[in-house]
Amino acid sequence: QVQLVESGGGEVQPGGSLRLSCAAAGSTLSINAMGWYRQAPGKRRELVAGITSGGVANYTDSVKGRSTISRDNVKNTVYLRMDSLKPEDTAVYYCTARTKWGIDFWGKGTQVTVSS
């Protein structure tokens, strides 16, 4: 089992920045990839960014160039830095971890609201 706890969400003005954190606990040695998804009201959950255990990152097109995902394998924590935030970035952001057995675990989510 892997437990994931997100933090760092909140309300920010358009053009602002946020850094989300997700701390993993439990069977952390089994974790391969980690990532962030988001779900806006009335929309499907979508992948925002992912990162492998080796640090290879990928991003959805809408956040490329203004977001950075990183991970600290010693602290078992993954981060998502988002700059130039837009109202359409408003969503609940979920941390996810995939184990080497292909099992996915999810955090409970953290709300990000971009509003003036």
PAMARRO-341511 format. One record per residue (C-alpha): residue number from 1; x, y, z; residue in three letters. Coordinates in steps of 0.25 Angstrom, whole numbers, plus 2048, in hexadecimal, padded with zeros to 3 digits. Layout:
resi/X/Y/Z/resn
NUM/X/Y/Z/ALA
...
//
This chain:
resi/X/Y/Z/resn
1/800/800/800/GLN
2/804/80E/7FD/VAL
3/7FE/81A/804/GLN
4/7FF/828/7FD/LEU
5/7FC/835/803/VAL
6/7FC/842/7FB/GLU
7/7FE/850/800/SER
8/800/85E/7FA/GLY
9/7F3/861/7F3/GLY
10/7EC/86E/7F5/GLY
11/7E6/87A/7EE/GLU
12/7EF/882/7E6/VAL
13/7ED/88D/7DC/GLN
14/7EF/88B/7CD/PRO
15/7FE/88C/7C9/GLY
16/802/887/7D7/GLY
17/80A/87B/7DB/SER
18/808/86F/7E4/LEU
19/810/863/7E8/ARG
20/808/856/7EC/LEU
21/80F/84B/7F4/SER
22/80B/83D/7F6/CYS
23/812/834/800/ALA
24/811/825/7FF/ALA
25/811/81B/80A/ALA
26/810/80C/80C/GLY
27/816/803/801/SER
28/81E/80F/7FB/THR
29/829/806/7F5/LEU
30/81F/800/7EC/SER
31/81C/80D/7E5/ILE
32/820/80F/7D7/ASN
33/819/81B/7D1/ALA
34/812/826/7D8/MET
35/809/831/7D2/GLY
36/7FE/83B/7D3/TRP
37/7F0/83B/7CE/TYR
38/7E6/846/7CF/ARG
39/7D7/846/7CE/GLN
40/7CF/852/7CB/ALA
41/7C0/853/7CE/PRO
42/7B8/84C/7C4/GLY
43/7C5/847/7BD/LYS
44/7CC/83A/7BC/ARG
45/7D9/838/7C4/ARG
46/7E5/83A/7BC/GLU
47/7F4/838/7BD/LEU
48/7FB/845/7C0/VAL
49/809/840/7C1/ALA
50/811/833/7C4/GLY
51/81F/82F/7C8/ILE
52/826/822/7C8/THR
53/82F/81D/7D3/SER
54/83B/821/7CB/GLY
55/836/82F/7CA/GLY
56/830/82F/7BB/VAL
57/824/838/7BB/ALA
58/818/83A/7B2/ASN
59/80E/845/7B2/TYR
60/800/847/7AC/THR
61/801/852/7A1/ASP
62/7F9/85C/7A8/SER
63/803/85D/7B3/VAL
64/810/85B/7AB/LYS
65/81A/867/7AD/GLY
66/814/86C/7BA/ARG
67/814/860/7C3/SER
68/81F/857/7C9/THR
69/81D/84A/7CF/ILE
70/829/844/7D8/SER
71/82B/83A/7E2/ARG
72/833/837/7EE/ASP
73/835/828/7F0/ASN
74/83C/82A/7FD/VAL
75/830/831/803/LYS
76/826/829/7FA/ASN
77/820/836/7F6/THR
78/81B/83B/7E8/VAL
79/819/84A/7E5/TYR
80/812/852/7DB/LEU
81/816/860/7D9/ARG
82/80C/868/7D0/MET
83/80E/876/7CB/ASP
84/806/880/7C3/SER
85/7F9/879/7C9/LEU
86/7ED/87B/7C1/LYS
87/7DE/87A/7C5/PRO
88/7DD/86D/7BD/GLU
89/7E7/867/7C6/ASP
90/7DD/867/7D1/THR
91/7DB/859/7D6/ALA
92/7DD/84F/7E0/VAL
93/7EB/849/7DF/TYR
94/7EE/83B/7E2/TYR
95/7FB/834/7E4/CYS
96/7FD/826/7DF/THR
97/807/81B/7E0/ALA
98/809/80F/7D8/ARG
99/810/803/7DE/THR
100/819/7F9/7D7/LYS
101/80E/7F0/7D7/TRP
102/805/7FA/7CF/GLY
103/7FC/7FD/7DB/ILE
104/7F8/80C/7DC/ASP
105/7F6/813/7E8/PHE
106/7EF/821/7EA/TRP
107/7EF/82C/7F4/GLY
108/7E2/833/7F8/LYS
109/7E5/840/7F0/GLY
110/7E8/84E/7F3/THR
111/7E0/85A/7ED/GLN
112/7E6/864/7E4/VAL
113/7DE/870/7E1/THR
114/7E3/87B/7D7/VAL
115/7DB/887/7D9/SER
116/7DC/896/7D9/SER
//
